[in-house]
Amino acid sequence: MVLAAGRGERMRPLTDACPKPLLEVSGKPLMQYHLEALKAGGFDPVVVNTAWLGEQIEARYSQPSPALPALLWSREGRDFGGPLETAGGVARALPLLDDVFWVTASDNFVPGFRYTREVFERFARSQRKAHLWLVENPDHHPTGDFGITDEGLAVREAPKRYTYASIGLFRQSFFAGAPHGNPQGRKIALLTLLLEHMARGEVSAELYPGAWTDVGTPERLAGLQAN
């Protein structure tokens, strides 16, 4: 699942007329890097949730392409008038997803990340409910989000914390505390569920060593485009 429903408030005015996932780096929309990487890894179809200017995203990817997976749409804007936050959006899309699935944010630029079957199957064989990729803390988020224990578990409190790269593998059972299909359109933060499962030792993590950028401001986007 590729998350593409956010308003992109910090990216305004760029996102007033263009949804954040369609902002381009090197002539290609941010979300397309993830779509192509998922397709290359053999993950097809892919679920995409939309809200703000979602019709533009659907129009951009209305024609099939051999380089892209088929897309299944979860239309939060149409159904509820706006995004449902990360966990709420995933819960809404659960009927479209398999038991184990990727979740990645469309607005992070991680050109070297590979969505591989080997990693997917290893997680599927484990007892964990989620597996997260973390990165070294960027200047704008120096305190990080989570640590990694010697056993490879993700924890909230640790001497050294890293930043969640917004890429993870999840099981449907991770979202058991949210309504399946989220028919009422509840807004549910992912952090709330992560902390619950971390407390039970059900979330693992690893450090991703490659380049990663949270394209959260026009300045960061301009920096990527310049380089």
HUSUL-V703537 format. One record per pair of residues at least 24 apart in sequence whose C-alpha atoms are under 6 Angstrom apart, sorted by the first residue. I is the first residue (numbers start at 1). J is the second residue. If there is no record, write none. Layout:
i: <I I>
j: <J J>
This chain:
i: <1 1 1 1 1 2 2 2 2 2 3 3 3 3 4 4 4 5 5 5 5 5 7 10 11 11 19 21 21 25 30 31 35 36 38 39 39 41 41 44 45 45 45 46 47 47 47 48 49 49 49 50 50 51 51 51 51 84 85 85 85 86 86 87 87 87 88 88 88 91 91 91 92 92 94 99 99 100 100 101 101 102 102 103 103 104 104 105 107 108 108 108 109 109 110 128 128 129 129 129 129 129 130 130 130 131 131 131 131 131 132 132 133 133 133 133 133 133 134 134 134 134 134 134 135 135 135 135 136 137 137 152 152 153 153 153 154 154 154>
j: <46 47 48 102 103 48 103 104 105 106 48 49 105 106 49 50 106 49 50 51 52 83 52 217 217 218 53 106 107 225 107 106 68 68 115 68 69 115 116 69 69 70 71 71 71 72 73 73 73 74 75 75 76 76 77 82 83 187 187 188 189 189 190 188 189 190 186 187 188 180 181 182 181 182 181 171 172 170 171 169 170 168 169 167 168 166 167 166 215 213 214 215 212 213 212 202 203 170 171 174 202 203 169 170 203 168 169 203 204 205 168 205 165 167 205 206 207 208 162 163 164 165 207 208 162 163 207 208 162 162 163 204 205 203 204 205 203 204 205>
